[in-house]
């Protein structure tokens, strides 16, 4: 695989690799080999997206706080 030339993309790729290592250490199985069913994956995604919305709200709170 050729390394990306864009430094931002390189940074994101490194983060993905890091997350993969953390997941393997925590769960002991790759995503490809995880036996979770479709409903389980959809539940994981829903939980992650709910967390993301909370992070967005917190970031917006910080921006508003900084303006005052």
MOPAC internal coordinates of N, CA, C and O (Angstrom, degrees):
PM7 1SCF
backbone

  N    0.0000 0     0.00 0     0.00 0    0    0    0
  C    1.4615 1     0.00 0     0.00 0    1    0    0
  C    1.5205 1   109.16 1     0.00 0    2    1    0
  O    1.2310 1   120.96 1   -49.00 1    3    2    1
  N    1.2881 1   115.78 1   131.00 1    3    2    1
  C    1.4609 1   120.70 1  -179.76 1    5    3    2
  C    1.5305 1   109.47 1   -79.30 1    6    5    3
  O    1.2310 1   120.69 1   -43.92 1    7    6    5
  N    1.3251 1   116.29 1   136.08 1    7    6    5
  C    1.4624 1   121.05 1   178.48 1    9    7    6
  C    1.5221 1   110.13 1   -68.77 1   10    9    7
  O    1.2310 1   120.14 1   -38.80 1   11   10    9
  N    1.3220 1   117.34 1   141.20 1   11   10    9
  C    1.4687 1   119.81 1   177.96 1   13   11   10
  C    1.5238 1   111.25 1   -64.89 1   14   13   11
  O    1.2310 1   120.78 1   -31.48 1   15   14   13
  N    1.3099 1   116.11 1   148.52 1   15   14   13
  C    1.4607 1   120.57 1   178.04 1   17   15   14
  C    1.5270 1   112.38 1   -87.54 1   18   17   15
  O    1.2310 1   120.91 1   155.51 1   19   18   17
  N    1.3088 1   115.87 1   -24.49 1   19   18   17
  C    1.4650 1   121.90 1  -179.18 1   21   19   18
  C    1.5259 1   109.40 1   -76.88 1   22   21   19
  O    1.2310 1   120.13 1   -56.41 1   23   22   21
  N    1.3301 1   117.35 1   123.59 1   23   22   21
  C    1.4612 1   120.51 1  -176.25 1   25   23   22
  C    1.5278 1   112.29 1   -65.24 1   26   25   23
  O    1.2310 1   119.97 1   150.56 1   27   26   25
  N    1.3053 1   117.66 1   -29.44 1   27   26   25
  C    1.4666 1   120.49 1   177.89 1   29   27   26
  C    1.5279 1   109.28 1   -69.48 1   30   29   27
  O    1.2310 1   120.55 1   134.79 1   31   30   29
  N    1.3283 1   116.55 1   -45.21 1   31   30   29
  C    1.4617 1   120.91 1   178.67 1   33   31   30
  C    1.5276 1   110.01 1   -62.31 1   34   33   31
  O    1.2310 1   119.97 1   140.16 1   35   34   33
  N    1.3285 1   117.66 1   -39.84 1   35   34   33
  C    1.4700 1   121.35 1   177.16 1   37   35   34
  C    1.5312 1   110.46 1   -58.07 1   38   37   35
  O    1.2310 1   121.04 1   136.58 1   39   38   37
  N    1.3214 1   115.62 1   -43.42 1   39   38   37
  C    1.4612 1   120.43 1  -179.36 1   41   39   38
  C    1.5250 1   110.78 1   -63.53 1   42   41   39
  O    1.2310 1   120.47 1   138.59 1   43   42   41
  N    1.3292 1   116.71 1   -41.41 1   43   42   41
  C    1.4588 1   120.98 1   179.40 1   45   43   42
  C    1.5337 1   110.40 1   -66.13 1   46   45   43
  O    1.2310 1   120.23 1   137.27 1   47   46   45
  N    1.3245 1   117.17 1   -42.73 1   47   46   45
  C    1.4632 1   121.35 1   179.13 1   49   47   46
  C    1.5339 1   109.98 1   -60.17 1   50   49   47
  O    1.2310 1   120.35 1   136.45 1   51   50   49
  N    1.3283 1   116.93 1   -43.55 1   51   50   49
  C    1.4665 1   120.47 1   177.89 1   53   51   50
  C    1.5204 1   111.16 1   -60.36 1   54   53   51
  O    1.2310 1   120.71 1   141.35 1   55   54   53
  N    1.3289 1   116.25 1   -38.65 1   55   54   53
  C    1.4629 1   120.03 1   178.59 1   57   55   54
  C    1.5268 1   110.90 1   -66.19 1   58   57   55
  O    1.2310 1   120.17 1   138.68 1   59   58   57
  N    1.3359 1   117.29 1   -41.32 1   59   58   57
  C    1.4640 1   120.41 1   177.10 1   61   59   58
  C    1.5215 1   110.75 1   -60.46 1   62   61   59
  O    1.2310 1   120.39 1   136.53 1   63   62   61
  N    1.3124 1   116.85 1   -43.47 1   63   62   61
  C    1.4626 1   120.95 1   179.08 1   65   63   62
  C    1.5246 1   110.29 1   -62.95 1   66   65   63
  O    1.2310 1   120.75 1   137.86 1   67   66   65
  N    1.3167 1   116.17 1   -42.14 1   67   66   65
  C    1.4642 1   120.60 1   177.68 1   69   67   66
  C    1.5195 1   112.03 1   -62.25 1   70   69   67
  O    1.2310 1   120.62 1   136.85 1   71   70   69
  N    1.3336 1   116.42 1   -43.15 1   71   70   69
  C    1.4616 1   120.36 1   178.80 1   73   71   70
  C    1.5263 1   110.76 1   -63.92 1   74   73   71
  O    1.2310 1   120.82 1   141.73 1   75   74   73
  N    1.3175 1   116.05 1   -38.27 1   75   74   73
  C    1.4581 1   120.15 1   178.80 1   77   75   74
  C    1.5263 1   110.66 1   -62.68 1   78   77   75
  O    1.2310 1   120.51 1   136.63 1   79   78   77
  N    1.3152 1   116.62 1   -43.37 1   79   78   77
  C    1.4648 1   120.77 1   178.44 1   81   79   78
  C    1.5241 1   111.07 1   -62.34 1   82   81   79
  O    1.2310 1   120.59 1   137.64 1   83   82   81
  N    1.3202 1   116.49 1   -42.36 1   83   82   81
  C    1.4705 1   120.78 1   178.29 1   85   83   82
  C    1.5256 1   110.25 1   -62.52 1   86   85   83
  O    1.2310 1   120.45 1   135.30 1   87   86   85
  N    1.3335 1   116.75 1   -44.70 1   87   86   85
  C    1.4632 1   120.76 1   179.46 1   89   87   86
  C    1.5129 1   112.63 1   -62.50 1   90   89   87
  O    1.2310 1   120.59 1   138.58 1   91   90   89
  N    1.3225 1   116.48 1   -41.42 1   91   90   89
  C    1.4650 1   120.02 1   178.66 1   93   91   90
  C    1.5317 1   110.58 1   -63.75 1   94   93   91
  O    1.2310 1   121.15 1   138.32 1   95   94   93
  N    1.3339 1   115.41 1   -41.68 1   95   94   93
  C    1.4625 1   119.35 1   179.88 1   97   95   94
  C    1.5331 1   110.72 1   -66.64 1   98   97   95
  O    1.2310 1   120.60 1   138.37 1   99   98   97
  N    1.3366 1   116.46 1   -41.63 1   99   98   97
  C    1.4604 1   121.21 1  -176.54 1  101   99   98
  C    1.5288 1   112.45 1   -73.65 1  102  101   99
  O    1.2310 1   120.32 1   136.37 1  103  102  101
  N    1.3436 1   117.00 1   -43.63 1  103  102  101
  C    1.4626 1   120.67 1  -172.72 1  105  103  102
  C    1.5288 1   113.81 1  -106.09 1  106  105  103
  O    1.2310 1   120.27 1   162.13 1  107  106  105
  N    1.3301 1   117.09 1   -17.87 1  107  106  105
  C    1.4561 1   120.76 1   177.75 1  109  107  106
  C    1.5184 1   114.85 1    71.29 1  110  109  107
  O    1.2310 1   120.33 1  -163.53 1  111  110  109
  N    1.3194 1   116.98 1    16.47 1  111  110  109
  C    1.4601 1   121.22 1  -178.91 1  113  111  110
  C    1.5363 1   108.99 1  -150.12 1  114  113  111
  O    1.2310 1   120.95 1   -35.99 1  115  114  113
  N    1.3177 1   115.78 1   144.01 1  115  114  113
  C    1.4661 1   119.28 1   177.87 1  117  115  114
  C    1.5212 1   109.74 1   -77.43 1  118  117  115
  O    1.2310 1   120.23 1   -16.37 1  119  118  117
  N    1.3049 1   117.16 1   163.63 1  119  118  117
  C    1.4663 1   120.62 1   175.21 1  121  119  118
  C    1.5201 1   110.74 1   -59.06 1  122  121  119
  O    1.2310 1   120.63 1   141.11 1  123  122  121
  N    1.3162 1   116.40 1   -38.89 1  123  122  121
  C    1.4653 1   120.59 1  -178.84 1  125  123  122
  C    1.5271 1   111.86 1   -63.31 1  126  125  123
  O    1.2310 1   120.02 1   148.74 1  127  126  125
  N    1.3180 1   117.57 1   -31.26 1  127  126  125
  C    1.4586 1   121.58 1  -176.31 1  129  127  126
  C    1.5280 1   113.92 1  -101.26 1  130  129  127
  O    1.2310 1   120.13 1   178.23 1  131  130  129
  N    1.3251 1   117.36 1    -1.77 1  131  130  129
  C    1.4664 1   121.12 1  -179.16 1  133  131  130
  C    1.5339 1   109.66 1   -70.10 1  134  133  131
  O    1.2310 1   119.95 1   -53.05 1  135  134  133
  N    1.3299 1   117.69 1   126.95 1  135  134  133
  C    1.4610 1   120.71 1  -176.57 1  137  135  134
  C    1.5298 1   115.25 1   -82.53 1  138  137  135
  O    1.2310 1   119.56 1  -173.77 1  139  138  137
  N    1.3108 1   118.44 1     6.23 1  139  138  137
  C    1.4623 1   121.26 1  -178.73 1  141  139  138
  C    1.5267 1   110.26 1   -55.31 1  142  141  139
  O    1.2310 1   120.79 1   -41.72 1  143  142  141
  N    1.3450 1   116.10 1   138.28 1  143  142  141
  C    1.4618 1   119.75 1   179.88 1  145  143  142
  C    1.5281 1   111.26 1   -80.25 1  146  145  143
  O    1.2310 1   120.77 1    -6.87 1  147  146  145
  N    1.3247 1   116.13 1   173.13 1  147  146  145
  C    1.4647 1   121.27 1  -175.42 1  149  147  146
  C    1.5201 1   111.91 1   -58.23 1  150  149  147
  O    1.2310 1   120.18 1   137.06 1  151  150  149
  N    1.3350 1   117.26 1   -42.94 1  151  150  149
  C    1.4595 1   119.26 1   179.24 1  153  151  150
  C    1.5246 1   110.97 1   -62.18 1  154  153  151
  O    1.2310 1   120.21 1   143.56 1  155  154  153
  N    1.3033 1   117.19 1   -36.44 1  155  154  153
  C    1.4702 1   120.69 1   177.04 1  157  155  154
  C    1.5114 1   111.53 1   -64.02 1  158  157  155
  O    1.2310 1   120.58 1   137.66 1  159  158  157
  N    1.3461 1   116.49 1   -42.34 1  159  158  157
  C    1.4664 1   119.78 1   178.76 1  161  159  158
  C    1.5223 1   110.81 1   -65.88 1  162  161  159
  O    1.2310 1   120.48 1   140.02 1  163  162  161
  N    1.3230 1   116.68 1   -39.98 1  163  162  161
  C    1.4641 1   119.74 1   178.33 1  165  163  162
  C    1.5190 1   110.66 1   -65.23 1  166  165  163
  O    1.2310 1   120.21 1   143.39 1  167  166  165
  N    1.3211 1   117.21 1   -36.61 1  167  166  165
  C    1.4614 1   120.42 1   176.85 1  169  167  166
  C    1.5281 1   110.95 1   -65.66 1  170  169  167
  O    1.2310 1   120.38 1   136.23 1  171  170  169
  N    1.3388 1   116.88 1   -43.77 1  171  170  169
  C    1.4737 1   119.96 1   176.39 1  173  171  170
  C    1.5216 1   110.70 1   -57.40 1  174  173  171
  O    1.2310 1   120.86 1   134.24 1  175  174  173
  N    1.3254 1   115.97 1   -45.76 1  175  174  173
  C    1.4631 1   120.54 1  -179.49 1  177  175  174
  C    1.5198 1   110.79 1   -62.41 1  178  177  175
  O    1.2310 1   120.09 1   134.99 1  179  178  177
  N    1.3207 1   117.43 1   -45.01 1  179  178  177
  C    1.4578 1   120.75 1   179.33 1  181  179  178
  C    1.5254 1   111.12 1   -58.71 1  182  181  179
  O    1.2310 1   120.39 1   135.98 1  183  182  181
  N    1.3284 1   116.87 1   -44.02 1  183  182  181
  C    1.4639 1   120.71 1   179.42 1  185  183  182
  C    1.5274 1   111.34 1   -63.52 1  186  185  183
  O    1.2310 1   120.32 1   137.91 1  187  186  185
  N    1.3265 1   117.00 1   -42.09 1  187  186  185
  C    1.4633 1   121.13 1   179.18 1  189  187  186
  C    1.5280 1   110.97 1   -63.74 1  190  189  187
  O    1.2310 1   120.77 1   138.80 1  191  190  189
  N    1.3382 1   116.13 1   -41.20 1  191  190  189
  C    1.4651 1   119.76 1   179.97 1  193  191  190
  C    1.5234 1   111.37 1   -68.15 1  194  193  191
  O    1.2310 1   120.12 1   143.91 1  195  194  193
  N    1.3269 1   117.38 1   -36.09 1  195  194  193
  C    1.4611 1   119.87 1   175.95 1  197  195  194
  C    1.5242 1   109.99 1   -64.20 1  198  197  195
  O    1.2310 1   120.46 1   138.17 1  199  198  197
  N    1.3355 1   116.72 1   -41.83 1  199  198  197
  C    1.4641 1   120.01 1   175.67 1  201  199  198
  C    1.5190 1   110.32 1   -60.14 1  202  201  199
  O    1.2310 1   120.26 1   137.34 1  203  202  201
  N    1.3276 1   117.11 1   -42.66 1  203  202  201
  C    1.4651 1   121.14 1  -179.16 1  205  203  202
  C    1.5187 1   111.11 1   -60.43 1  206  205  203
  O    1.2310 1   120.11 1   138.57 1  207  206  205
  N    1.3273 1   117.39 1   -41.43 1  207  206  205
  C    1.4669 1   120.66 1   178.16 1  209  207  206
  C    1.5246 1   110.26 1   -63.19 1  210  209  207
  O    1.2310 1   120.34 1   140.40 1  211  210  209
  N    1.3247 1   116.95 1   -39.60 1  211  210  209
  C    1.4701 1   119.61 1   177.02 1  213  211  210
  C    1.5239 1   111.15 1   -63.64 1  214  213  211
  O    1.2310 1   120.27 1   139.31 1  215  214  213
  N    1.3318 1   117.09 1   -40.69 1  215  214  213
  C    1.4656 1   120.53 1   178.33 1  217  215  214
  C    1.5216 1   110.88 1   -64.27 1  218  217  215
  O    1.2310 1   120.55 1   139.87 1  219  218  217
  N    1.3260 1   116.55 1   -40.13 1  219  218  217
  C    1.4657 1   120.45 1   177.20 1  221  219  218
  C    1.5236 1   111.20 1   -62.33 1  222  221  219
  O    1.2310 1   120.53 1   136.03 1  223  222  221
  N    1.3052 1   116.59 1   -43.97 1  223  222  221
  C    1.4681 1   120.48 1   179.82 1  225  223  222
  C    1.5294 1   110.21 1   -62.33 1  226  225  223
  O    1.2310 1   120.53 1   138.74 1  227  226  225
  N    1.3304 1   116.59 1   -41.26 1  227  226  225
  C    1.4611 1   119.88 1   178.71 1  229  227  226
  C    1.5306 1   111.02 1   -64.66 1  230  229  227
  O    1.2310 1   120.36 1   138.41 1  231  230  229
  N    1.3233 1   116.91 1   -41.59 1  231  230  229
  C    1.4649 1   120.65 1   178.53 1  233  231  230
  C    1.5228 1   110.72 1   -62.72 1  234  233  231
  O    1.2310 1   120.46 1   138.28 1  235  234  233
  N    1.3210 1   116.73 1   -41.72 1  235  234  233
  C    1.4732 1   120.44 1   178.24 1  237  235  234
  C    1.5263 1   109.98 1   -64.29 1  238  237  235
  O    1.2310 1   119.94 1   140.96 1  239  238  237
  N    1.3234 1   117.73 1   -39.04 1  239  238  237
  C    1.4481 1   122.45 1   176.15 1  241  239  238
  C    1.5291 1   110.37 1   -58.91 1  242  241  239
  O    1.2310 1   120.57 1   135.29 1  243  242  241
  N    1.3252 1   116.51 1   -44.71 1  243  242  241
  C    1.4679 1   120.64 1   179.39 1  245  243  242
  C    1.5242 1   111.29 1   -63.59 1  246  245  243
  O    1.2310 1   120.29 1   138.63 1  247  246  245
  N    1.3285 1   117.05 1   -41.37 1  247  246  245
  C    1.4684 1   120.13 1   178.35 1  249  247  246
  C    1.5292 1   111.27 1   -62.15 1  250  249  247
  O    1.2310 1   120.52 1   136.58 1  251  250  249
  N    1.3237 1   116.60 1   -43.42 1  251  250  249
  C    1.4640 1   120.71 1   179.62 1  253  251  250
  C    1.5282 1   110.70 1   -66.29 1  254  253  251
  O    1.2310 1   120.88 1   139.84 1  255  254  253
  N    1.3347 1   115.92 1   -40.16 1  255  254  253
  C    1.4622 1   120.95 1   179.34 1  257  255  254
  C    1.5223 1   110.34 1   -62.37 1  258  257  255
  O    1.2310 1   120.13 1   139.60 1  259  258  257
  N    1.3332 1   117.35 1   -40.40 1  259  258  257
  C    1.4507 1   121.88 1  -179.49 1  261  259  258
  C    1.5352 1   112.82 1   -67.72 1  262  261  259
  O    1.2310 1   120.46 1   152.47 1  263  262  261
  N    1.3315 1   116.72 1   -27.53 1  263  262  261
  C    1.4637 1   120.60 1   179.66 1  265  263  262
  C    1.5130 1   112.38 1   -74.17 1  266  265  263
  O    1.2310 1   120.53 1   156.24 1  267  266  265
  N    1.3344 1   116.60 1   -23.76 1  267  266  265
  C    1.4790 1   120.55 1  -176.38 1  269  267  266
  C    1.4978 1   111.11 1   -81.76 1  270  269  267
  O    1.2310 1   120.10 1   180.00 1  271  270  269

